Amino acid sequence: MLSAALLAALAGNAQDPPASRPPATAVAPPAVRIQPPPAGHRFPEGVTYHYKAEWRLLDAGTATLRVERGPHGEERVTGVADSTGFVGRLYRIHDVFEAAFDPKTFCSQQIRKHTEEGSRRRDATIRFDYGRSKGVLDEVNPKNGQRKHLENDIPTCAADVLTSLLYAASLPLEPGHSYLFPVNDGGQTAMLEAYVDGREVVKTDAGSFNTLRVAPRSTPELLKGRGRIWLWYSDDAERIPVQMRGRMGWGTLTFSLTKIDR
């Protein structure tokens, strides 16, 4: 989710979280929607999280996640992922996602994506036009100038794939519960289920953390072809995204926290 392309491109063998899953308690209002931030919620403005990616015990890449306040009062979150070393020579990746959302409502406003994956290049913008209830995708292939324009229905408030990382962190995240909310990535709006399947101590280069392990699942529109994903948030008020893991058809790639710049 921080870089779906990086997760999808690589393979390996890593130990995945337990596959067993007890019945979940769905936590959502009758009309599933994005909830405003809870009272007293603080966004990690000015904070940059740094990660390393591992594949078969090899350093596969790096990633960063940064949150800051925009010039018009919006919150901005930027995710950057790069393949490095031996893996980078096999398959070059440089992805930059920049999303903006309303801090009062958590409604996404826009996300820009620049993706370089092997020989593939794409620049895309998804705008959330709530006045027309439309998500508007404009994409261009810089190599040949080919353009794509799509419009799809969206609800009165939706998250994008990057903002959803912060939105999930704002939820109660009680083990055994599922939290449902709409996410749009330029196509049809998908319902994302964030299932909290347990607590776990995770050791990283940035330290040891008590975490809540979250397993996102969705309708096919969002995660089709992207395998399974797990997220680990620190089990405290900060809800730091400590670790991310994607298990694809070719194997598993893990992002783990290396340091935090505040």
Buried (B, 14 or more C-beta within 10 A) or exposed (E): BBBBBBBBBBBBEBEEBEEEEEEBEEBBEEEBBBBBBEEEBEBBEEBBBBBBBBBBEBBBBBBBBBBBEEEEEBBBBBBBBBBBEEBBEEBBBBBBBBBBBBBEBBBBBBBBBBBBBEEEBBBBBBBBEBEEEBBBBBBBBEEEEEEEEBBBEBBEBBBBBBBBBBBBBBBEBEBEBBBBBBBBBBBBBBBBBBBBBBEBEBEBEBEEBEBBBBBBBBBEBBBEEBBBBBBBBBBEEBBBBBBBBBBBEEBBBBBBBBEBEE
